[in-house]
Amino acid sequence: METPQSAASTSESFDDVLADIKDAEGVSDSEIARRMDLHVSTVNNWANGKALPRQNALLGLAALFPRYKRRLFAAAGRKPTAPLTPDKRERVLNMFDRLTEEQQEIMLIQGEALGDANRQS
């Protein structure tokens, strides 16, 4: 978990967004924790403004409550991940087909590094 001070400034706090979700969806901290396979204290820390979720937890929350995705990511000071459309998937595969084996390995390493940076930021 991260401290709230590490988030970029935003007009609404993460705990405010989480409170809106809980009210609108009729869920508790313990229910969110159960659905995400987390300890309830983790969700309590988010709800009380003591911590922010990491990228993988944000993705989990966005999957549970998709209509709040942009607000969740904005309040946590992050950009949401983009979906991989069938067109983009085909473009990536076509690009990879034109690369040498060594170049493919380099691209995989770079992609993994970018994904890891998103999880840690």
Order of alpha helices (4+ residues) and beta strands (2+ residues): alpha-alpha-alpha-alpha-alpha-alpha-alpha
